[in-house]
Amino acid sequence: MTMMNTTIAQLRELKLAGFAQALEEQLGAAGSAALSFEERLALLVDREVHHRNDRRCAMLLKKARLKYAQACIEDLDTRAGRGIERSAIIGLALSRWVDQGLTISINGLTGTGKSWLACALAAYACRRAHSALYLRVPRLGEELRILHGNGGFARWLAALARTDVLVLDDWGLAALDAPTRADLLEVVDDRAGRRATIITSQLPIEHWHAWIGDATIADAMLDRLLANCHRIALKGDSLRPGAAKRAAAPKPP
């Protein structure tokens, strides 16, 4: 076993951790002796491939900073009245929406699961080796002011342009000031037709133009966002804990 111990140590030095772990398991499994050399080698290589994919996925999910890091499309709540079907969402997730630079708009009242669904789609994209990033639009103005102040805006914008999936959460929730509006147009312009964007909003799409505030910028922004857009409308009551009880409580006079 000394030779094998040395081999396993060398595999770990070469950063072949999946291969090394699988080899240790084979050495401890009585049934492995019945396998041919080719079969054992194929199993070892397959374990290394899956190990690297799992590690890459974990890294992508960490960098995405999703609000709901554990959101998973397989856990989607499709109870009656929500206005969505599991097959449609799974079909979308399995499609080439990221490669096509699709915009996905998710609209609905507060608590209907817009942010969760956006995170689930972004997380699945990470599982397919795509990069993602989650941003809340109401906080964007302050973050952009800091980036402009420390000279990091150009670098941030370039990194964002390379990100495969951008989640813009709570679109239309707070008013845009002029600098944020202009910067947001730059973000959208860099992504149009090339990178995918997910937008969640309580505000119906027909009111987005007025919310943006500047007619010229609104025309340019919406032309890029809606030219290739898949729309999802969530319905029903709030899914948040205690929402039903609060809705049923008597209103104060």
N, C-alpha and C positions, 0 to 999 in steps of 0.2 A: 504493500500500500504506500510505501515511501515515495515511489515514482509517481503514483497517482496524486498524492498530496502535493508534490512539487508541481505537477501539471495544473492542478486546481489553483494553486497559488499564482502560477504564471498567467492563467486565464484571468484571474482577478486583477493582476497588474496590467494586463492588456485591456481592462475595462470590459471584459466579456462576462459580466456577473450572471446573466441569465444562463449562459452556456455552462458556467462553473456550477451553479446551483443544480441544473438539470443533470450534470454528470455525477454529482454527489448523490442525487436521488437514484440514478441508475445503478450506482455501485451498491446501494443499500436495498435494491429491489431484486428479489430472487428471479422474477420473471424476465428481467432484462437479458439474462444469459441466453434465452431462446431467440432473441432478436438478432438479425444479421447486422454486420457492420454498417451497411448502408441505411438500415432502418434506425439504428441507434444514432447515427450521425444526423439523419434528417430530423429526428426528434430534438436533438441538441440545438441545431441551427434554428428550428422553429421556435424553441423556447427563448433564444436570444432575440429573435425578431420581435416577439410579443413583449418581451421585457423592455426593449428599447421603445416600442410604441407606447407602452403604459407610462414610461418615464417621460416621454415627450408630451403625452396628453396631460399628465400632472403638471408639467412645467407651463404648458399653454393655459391651463385653467387658472393657475396661480397668477400669471401675468394678466389674464383677462379681468381679474378683480370683480367678478360678477356679484351682484347684490344677493342672489340666491345661488350660491356655489354648488349646492347639491341638486338643483333643479334638473329634472330628467324627463324627456318627452314621453318615456314609457309610463310615467306616473301621472300623465295629464288627466285632469278631471273633466270628463265629457258627459256629465249628468245632463238630463233633459233640460232644455231652456237656456243653455249656455251659448248656443248658436254655433258650435264647432263639432266636428267629427274627428275621432282619433285617426281614421284612415287618411283624411285630408292633411292633417298636421304631420303624420309620419311620412306621407308621400312627399310633402314639401321638404322635410328634413333630409330625405334620401335623394332629393333631386340635385341638380347642379346650380342651385340658387346662389351659392357663394361664388363659383366660377363665372356666373353670368352677371355679377355685380347687381343683383336684384335688391330693390328696396322692399322691405316688409313693414307695412303699417299695422299696428295692433291698437284698435280703438275700443273704448268701453268705459263704463262708469268706474268710480273709485272702488277698489277692492275686488274687481272681477278677475284678477289674475294676469293683467297685462305684463307687468314686470317679470313675473315668474315664467310666463311663456317665452318672453324674449330671452331670458337667461337660459331656459331649457334649449332653445334653438341654437344659441351661441355656444352652449356647452357641447351640444352634439357636433357642431362644426369643429370644436377643439378635438373631439374624439376622432374626427376625420382629418386631423393634422392641419387644421386651419388656425390662424391666430385670431384673437378677438380682444375687444376692450369694451368695458362698460363705463358710460358717463351719464351723470344726471344733468340735464339741461339747466335746471334752476341754479346749480352751483357753477356752471361753466363760466359765467362772467367773471367771478372772483378768481377762478383758477387761471383764466386767460390774462387777467391783469397782472398776476404774479409772474406768469411766463414772459409777458412783455417787459416787466420790470427787471427781471434778472437776465434778459437776453436769450431765454430758452425757447421762445415761441417758434422760430423757424425750424429748430431741431425737432420739437414736439410735432409740428405740422407734418414734417417729412416722415416721422415714424408712424403717425396716424395714417398717412397716405399708403403706407405699406401694410397696414393691418387689414386682414381679410374681412373681418366682421366687426362693425362698430354698432354698439347699442346706445341709442340716444333715448334715455328714459325720461318720462314726465315732460315731454314736448308740449309747449303751449301752456304750462302751468304758471309761469311767471313772465312778466313783461321783459322784452329784450331791449337793452340799450344799444346805441348806435355802434360802438366798437365791437360788442359781442355779435351783433347782427352781421357786421362785415367779416369777422373772423369765421363765423359759422358758414357763411357763403364759401369761404376758401376751403373749409373742410369738405363741404358738399361737392364743390367743383372738383376737388382732387379725386373724389370717389366715384363720380358719375360714370356709370357704365363699366367700371373697372373693379370696384370693391363693393361688397354688400353692406347694407345699412338696415338696422332694425329700429323703428321709431314706435314708442308707445305714447299714447295721448288720450286724455279725456275729451279733448277738443276735436269735433268732427273735421274731416279733411277740408270741407268747404269753408271753414273758418280760419284755416292756417294762414291764408294770404293776409287777412286783417291782423292776425296776431304778430306776424313778422314785422309789420309796421311801415316799412318803406316799400312802395309799389314796385320800384325797379328791382331791388334786391329780392323781393318776394317772387316776382315773375321768374327771375333767373334761378332762384333756389328751388322753387316748386317744379319748374320745367325739368330740372335735373333729377329731382327726387321721384317724381310721379311718372316719368317717361317709361319706366320699367318697374312697376309697383304691384306687389301682391297684397291685397287688403284682407285683414282678419278683423271681424267685429265680434267682440265678446259681449254677451248679454247676461241677464239674470241678476240676482242679489249678490251682495258682497260676500266673499268667501272668508273674510278675516274673522278670527275667533271673537265671539260676542257681538258680531254685527247684527245678527237676527234679533238678539235680545234688545239691543239698543233701538232697533227700528220699531219694535213692538212696544217699547216703553211709552207711557203717556207723556205727551208734550206739556211743558209748563205753560200756564196761562200767560 
